Amino acid sequence: MERLRDRVQNIYTKIMDNSPVFAQADASLPNYTQENIRIVKSAVGSNLPPKEKVGSDFDSRMMLRCLELARRALGRTSPNPLVGAVIVKDGEIVGEGFHPRAGEPHAEVFALKAAGVGAASPQENRACGATIYVNLEPCNHYGRTPPCSEGLIQAGVAKVVVGMVDPNPLVAGGGIARLRAAGIEVVVGVEESACHQLNEAFVHRILYKRPLGILKYAMTLDGKIATTSGNSTWVTSQEARSEVHQLRTACDAIIVGGNTLRQDNPYLTSHQVGAHNPLRVVMSRHLNLPESAHLWETADAPTLVLTQEGANRNFQEMLRKLGVEVVELALLTPDQAMAYLYERGFCSVLWECGGTLAASAIAQGAVQKILAFIAPKIIGGSIAPTPVGDLGFTTMTEALSLERVRWRVVGSDCLVEGYLTQKVNSQ
């Protein structure tokens, strides 16, 4: 059976072949500058010819504005993507909008309304004859909301500029095809790389039927995440910790194991007033956990405990009385945890666990992205914990190599980011 990713790629190729422009090459990503970023290209990627830029500089600015709007809903839209839309007429912005959360209108609907569509007088419709920019292909199917492609056609827009094709099989080029069939000019691929980066978790969920797993850890220059006594406050600078707090706002869930809970008693919140707090998830087979913990305080952020069937029923009852959700799984593993969170509609999961659980998550394919904060400190210790436990490797040739690696300085620390090679589920 044909793989979903291949099907989406085939559709995308056909769309781009029918477009007067080509897909854009590397676009600048949020929070990264040319001065502090280094791109380490893979052997395959380095052999690819550079792609031509799509659209004008004005088109790029408008698409980046779409991404800026879309980010206002970070952490709140799953299982839907982050989408922003901008309507321009005669060189001026006449309407903007973004998708706030699943079940509510899409970005295009808010932008059209801001441009006067649906007003009492047709003369107030400034979207007629205008250009709309949207970072993700407008949908062409009925879900919780009507198709955006029909709304754009009815509004009389003359041109649609799309950042990237929607990989969702329910869309996957259908929206673009419908718009073109209605005589609307469509340009695809403006700031495509940046658009893909913003919605990488959504894309991963569609292609792999799992949330995107992100392993984040902070370690010293000699590879330790704590001292031999277990103390880890603080490995990195305040700037790095603030970066992690911002990262949490963009994720649907954070996972830790029982050891992290017992040793660190973390809050696992965004530490920002009014910001999104992800679901805090504790994995524990036997529920040998403390009765008092910050994670049991659920007024500001929810907590879910995943455990095995029949584990410590008295402790489960105590947690439920505190407002903590408890779910029993037949087999408590990283893969099964991610499968469960996928069914709950999550797109991104942040692993902030210790080395043992991290190794298990990597081995089971529950981690796709690595964020390693490296502090310029040395603490030594032959038994001091490291970020990733035993993977069973005995030779360097077995080492897992990261792809699309980049690094930047955060405060006094260095952040290294990269991706593990993934397999695609067949459909």
C-alpha positions in Angstrom: 0.0 0.0 0.0 1.4 3.4 -1.0 2.9 5.4 1.9 1.0 8.5 3.0 4.2 10.7 2.7 4.7 9.6 -0.9 1.1 10.4 -1.8 1.4 13.9 -0.3 4.7 14.5 -2.1 3.2 13.4 -5.4 0.3 15.7 -5.0 2.6 18.5 -4.0 4.9 18.0 -7.0 1.9 18.2 -9.4 0.7 21.4 -7.7 4.1 23.0 -8.0 4.5 21.9 -11.6 1.2 23.7 -12.4 2.4 26.8 -10.6 4.5 29.5 -12.4 6.9 29.5 -9.5 9.1 26.9 -7.7 9.3 26.1 -4.0 11.5 28.3 -1.9 14.8 27.2 -0.4 15.8 27.7 3.2 13.9 30.5 4.9 15.0 32.3 8.0 13.5 30.7 11.1 12.1 32.5 14.2 14.7 33.4 16.8 17.6 32.5 14.6 20.0 35.0 13.0 22.8 34.7 10.5 25.3 35.6 13.2 24.5 32.8 15.6 23.2 30.0 13.5 25.1 27.3 11.6 23.3 24.9 9.4 24.9 21.5 9.1 23.5 20.0 5.9 23.1 16.3 5.5 25.0 14.5 2.7 21.9 14.2 0.7 20.7 17.7 1.2 24.1 19.2 0.4 23.9 17.7 -3.1 20.5 19.3 -3.9 20.6 22.3 -6.2 19.3 25.5 -4.7 15.7 26.2 -5.3 14.4 29.5 -6.8 12.7 32.0 -4.5 9.0 32.2 -4.7 7.2 35.6 -4.9 8.4 39.1 -4.3 9.9 40.6 -1.2 6.5 42.0 -0.4 5.0 38.6 -0.6 7.6 37.3 1.8 6.8 40.1 4.3 3.1 39.4 4.1 3.7 35.6 4.6 5.9 36.3 7.6 3.1 38.4 9.0 0.8 35.4 8.6 3.3 33.4 10.7 3.4 36.1 13.3 -0.4 36.0 13.6 -0.5 32.2 13.7 1.9 32.1 16.6 -0.6 33.9 18.8 -2.3 30.6 19.2 0.7 28.5 20.1 -0.2 25.4 22.0 -4.0 25.9 21.6 -4.9 24.6 18.1 -4.2 20.9 18.2 -5.1 18.7 16.4 -5.4 21.6 13.9 -2.4 23.6 12.5 -1.3 27.1 13.3 -2.6 29.4 10.6 -2.6 33.1 10.0 -4.1 35.1 7.1 -3.6 38.6 5.7 -5.7 40.3 3.0 -4.0 43.0 0.9 -5.6 45.4 -1.6 -3.8 48.1 -3.4 -0.7 47.5 -1.4 -2.4 47.9 2.0 -3.5 45.3 4.6 -7.3 45.4 4.8 -7.9 42.3 7.0 -6.1 39.9 9.2 -6.9 36.9 11.3 -5.6 33.7 12.8 -7.1 30.3 13.9 -7.5 30.5 17.7 -8.3 26.9 18.5 -9.9 23.7 17.2 -13.6 24.1 16.5 -13.5 27.8 15.9 -13.4 29.5 12.5 -10.2 29.3 10.5 -7.8 32.2 9.9 -9.3 33.0 6.5 -12.8 33.5 8.0 -11.5 36.0 10.5 -9.5 37.9 7.9 -12.4 38.1 5.5 -14.7 39.4 8.3 -12.1 42.0 9.2 -12.0 43.0 5.5 -15.7 43.7 5.5 -17.1 40.4 4.1 -20.6 39.8 5.4 -21.1 43.5 6.2 -24.5 45.1 5.6 -23.3 46.9 2.5 -21.5 45.0 -0.3 -19.4 48.1 -0.8 -17.7 47.4 2.5 -16.3 44.1 1.1 -12.6 45.1 0.6 -11.7 41.5 0.0 -13.2 41.6 -3.5 -10.4 41.8 -6.0 -7.8 41.5 -3.3 -4.9 39.1 -2.5 -5.1 36.9 0.5 -1.9 35.4 2.0 -2.2 32.3 4.2 0.6 30.1 5.5 -1.2 26.8 4.9 -3.4 25.8 2.0 -7.1 26.7 2.5 -9.2 23.6 3.2 -11.8 22.3 0.8 -13.8 20.0 3.0 -16.5 20.2 5.6 -15.3 19.4 9.1 -16.2 21.4 12.2 -16.3 24.4 10.0 -17.2 25.0 6.3 -14.5 24.9 3.6 -12.4 28.1 3.4 -11.9 27.7 -0.3 -15.6 28.4 -0.9 -15.5 31.4 1.4 -12.7 32.9 -0.6 -14.5 32.3 -3.9 -17.7 33.8 -2.6 -15.8 36.8 -1.3 -14.4 37.5 -4.7 -10.7 37.4 -3.9 -8.5 37.6 -7.0 -5.4 35.9 -5.8 -4.3 33.5 -3.1 -0.7 33.2 -2.0 -0.1 29.9 -0.1 2.9 29.2 2.1 2.7 25.4 1.9 0.4 22.6 0.8 -1.6 21.0 3.6 -0.4 17.4 4.1 -3.8 16.4 5.5 -5.3 13.8 3.0 -8.6 15.6 3.4 -7.0 18.7 1.8 -3.6 17.8 0.1 -4.0 20.1 -2.9 -7.8 20.0 -3.1 -8.1 23.6 -1.8 -5.6 24.9 -4.3 -7.3 23.0 -7.2 -10.7 24.3 -6.2 -9.5 27.9 -6.2 -7.8 27.6 -9.5 -10.9 25.9 -11.0 -12.8 29.0 -10.0 -10.4 31.2 -11.9 -8.4 32.5 -8.9 -4.7 32.9 -9.3 -2.8 30.8 -6.8 0.9 31.0 -5.9 2.3 28.2 -3.8 5.6 28.1 -1.8 6.2 31.6 -0.4 8.4 31.3 2.7 7.7 27.6 2.5 10.6 26.6 4.8 9.4 28.9 7.6 5.8 27.8 7.1 6.8 24.2 7.4 8.9 24.9 10.5 6.0 26.5 12.3 3.7 23.5 11.7 6.3 20.7 11.8 4.3 19.0 14.7 1.1 19.1 12.7 2.8 17.7 9.6 4.4 14.9 11.7 1.1 14.0 13.2 -0.5 13.7 9.8 2.3 11.6 8.3 3.3 9.4 11.2 0.0 9.1 13.2 1.9 10.2 16.3 2.7 13.5 18.0 6.1 15.0 17.3 8.3 14.0 20.2 10.9 16.5 21.3 13.6 15.5 23.8 14.9 18.5 25.7 17.7 18.4 28.2 20.3 20.6 29.7 23.8 19.3 30.4 27.3 20.5 31.4 30.2 20.6 29.1 31.2 17.2 30.3 27.8 15.7 29.6 26.2 15.7 33.0 22.6 16.7 33.8 23.1 16.7 37.6 25.8 16.1 40.2 26.4 12.8 41.8 24.0 13.8 44.6 21.3 14.5 42.0 21.3 18.3 42.3 20.5 20.0 39.1 19.5 23.6 40.0 20.7 25.1 37.8 22.7 23.6 35.0 21.9 26.4 32.5 21.5 30.2 32.6 18.2 32.1 33.2 18.1 32.9 29.5 18.1 29.2 28.6 15.5 28.4 31.2 13.3 31.2 29.8 13.7 29.7 26.4 12.4 26.4 27.7 9.4 28.1 29.3 8.6 29.6 25.9 9.0 26.2 24.3 6.5 24.7 26.7 3.8 27.2 25.6 4.0 25.7 22.1 3.6 22.1 23.2 0.5 20.1 24.0 2.1 17.9 26.7 5.3 17.4 28.8 6.3 14.0 29.9 8.5 13.1 32.9 9.1 9.8 34.7 8.7 9.0 38.4 12.5 9.6 39.1 12.3 13.2 37.8 9.2 13.8 39.9 10.8 12.4 43.1 14.2 14.1 42.5 13.3 17.5 41.2 9.6 18.1 42.2 9.2 20.2 39.0 6.4 22.6 38.1 6.6 22.1 34.3 4.7 25.2 33.5 5.4 28.1 31.2 6.0 30.5 34.1 4.2 33.2 32.1 0.9 34.9 33.1 -1.8 34.2 30.6 0.3 31.8 28.5 -0.7 28.3 27.6 0.4 25.6 30.0 0.7 22.1 28.5 -0.7 18.9 30.0 1.9 17.6 32.5 2.3 13.9 32.1 3.9 11.5 34.6 4.7 8.0 33.6 4.9 5.6 36.5 4.4 1.8 36.5 3.9 1.3 40.2 2.9 4.8 41.4 5.6 4.8 44.0 5.3 8.6 44.0 5.3 11.3 46.7 1.9 12.3 48.1 2.9 15.9 47.9 4.2 17.4 44.7 3.9 20.5 42.6 2.4 18.5 39.8 -0.5 17.5 42.0 -1.5 21.2 42.1 -3.8 21.6 39.1 -5.2 25.1 39.5 -2.9 26.5 36.8 -2.0 23.5 34.8 -3.6 20.0 34.3 -1.7 16.8 35.2 -2.2 13.3 33.8 -0.6 10.2 35.3 -0.1 7.3 33.0 0.3 3.9 34.8 -0.2 0.2 34.3 -3.5 -1.6 34.9 -4.1 -2.3 38.6 -1.3 -0.1 40.0 -1.8 1.2 43.5 -5.5 1.9 43.4 -5.5 3.8 46.7 -2.9 6.3 45.4 -4.9 6.6 42.2 -8.0 7.6 44.2 -5.9 10.2 46.2 -4.7 11.7 42.9 -8.2 11.9 41.5 -9.5 13.7 44.6 -6.7 16.3 43.9 -7.9 16.9 40.4 -5.2 14.8 38.7 -6.3 12.6 35.8 -5.2 9.0 36.0 -5.2 6.6 33.0 -4.2 2.9 33.1 -2.5 1.4 30.0 -2.2 -2.3 29.4 1.5 -1.7 28.6 3.2 1.5 29.9 5.9 2.3 27.3 6.9 5.5 25.5 5.4 4.3 22.3 2.0 3.5 23.9 2.1 6.8 25.7 2.5 8.6 22.4 -0.2 6.5 20.8 -2.6 7.5 23.6 -1.7 11.2 23.3 -2.2 11.0 19.5 -5.8 9.7 20.1 -6.3 12.7 22.4 -5.5 15.0 19.4 -2.1 16.1 20.4 0.5 17.3 17.9 3.6 17.9 20.0 5.0 16.3 23.2 8.0 17.5 25.1 10.1 14.9 26.9 11.8 16.5 29.9 12.7 13.2 31.5 15.8 11.6 32.9 18.3 9.5 31.0 16.6 6.1 31.5 13.2 7.1 30.1 14.9 9.3 27.4 16.8 6.2 26.1 13.6 4.2 26.1 11.7 6.9 24.2 14.5 7.2 21.6 14.7 3.4 21.2 11.0 3.1 20.6 10.8 6.0 18.1 8.9 8.3 20.4 11.5 11.1 19.9 12.1 12.8 16.6 13.7 16.1 17.6 16.5 16.9 20.0 17.1 20.2 21.9 20.3 20.0 23.9 21.3 23.0 26.0 25.0 22.8 26.8 26.3 24.9 29.7 30.0 25.9 29.9 30.5 24.1 33.2 32.3 21.0 34.3 31.2 19.0 37.4 32.8 15.6 36.8 31.6 12.5 38.6 31.9 9.0 37.2 28.3 8.2 38.3 26.8 11.6 37.7 23.7 11.1 35.5 23.8 11.8 31.7 20.9 12.9 29.5 20.5 9.6 27.6 20.8 6.2 29.2 21.9 2.9 27.7 20.9 2.3 24.1 22.8 -0.9 23.8 25.3 0.5 21.4 28.9 -0.9 21.5 30.5 0.8 18.5 30.5 4.3 17.2 29.1 3.2 13.9 25.8 2.5 15.8 25.5 6.0 17.0 22.4 7.9 16.0 23.3 10.9 13.8 21.2 14.0 13.8 20.0 15.7 10.6 19.3 19.3 9.9 21.5 20.4 12.8 21.8 24.0 13.9 23.1 25.7 16.9 22.9 29.1 18.6 24.0 30.8 21.7 21.4 31.4 24.5 22.8 33.5 27.3 26.0 31.8 28.3 24.8 28.4 26.9 24.7 26.7 23.6 21.6 25.2 22.1 22.0 22.4 19.6 19.0 21.3 17.7 18.6 18.4 15.3 16.3 15.6 14.1 16.5 11.8 14.2 15.8 9.8 11.1 12.3 8.5 11.1 10.3 5.7 9.5 6.9 6.4 7.9 3.9 4.4 8.8 2.1 2.9 5.8 -1.6 3.6 5.2 
